[in-house]
């Protein structure tokens, strides 16, 4: 019908998030999310995973190529860096819940790189559209501390003025009306930044130091 808008045009996942759902039901519902156009090109929705009783919740940017193919967050190279850094910081990776601010892989193709899917950062509009899923996860997990991994996660949890370079490694109170519900957020870099760095060891040590701030919250 002429003039009829698709759900994607509204840029909000809210109509797809079932009220009163547990994590399993949320994950099932998220598989059918059409709250923004990103679902059209991605293989699948990549929902959060891990310990539902976790004291620490880790929020990244979006799924990467491997996550999109496997349907699980942080299963690629960055996930291996994160697990090692968590362990070194004194946080058991098996006792965390990991998710992303955006649940679909956003990518582009660069002709000279063949069929490889190249990551593209999500826009603020896409981050906001996916916010209801993140908010529902935070509400159910109810963590003592949320670790924002990178700029996109920080913006999703703390607002568009967030700057990871200025605020990493600090304890920040989130806005009660935002997805983090006033919870404590410790921002740091995304573990993929370690993989891109010229001095990987120094960047990795910085990530571990920031994660130790989160570990201190747990006592």
Secondary structure, 3 states (H helix, E strand, C coil): CCCCCCHHHHCCCHHHCCCCCCHHHHHHHHCCCCCCHHHHCCCCCCCCEECCCCCEEEEEEECCHHHHHHCCCCCCHHHHHHHHHHHHHCCCHHHEEEEEEECCCCEEECHHHCCCEEECCCCHHHHHHHHHHHHHHHHHHCCCEEEEECHHHHHHHHCCCCCHHHHCCCEEECCCCCCCCCCEEEEECCCHHHHHCCCHHHHHHHHHHHHHHHHHHHC
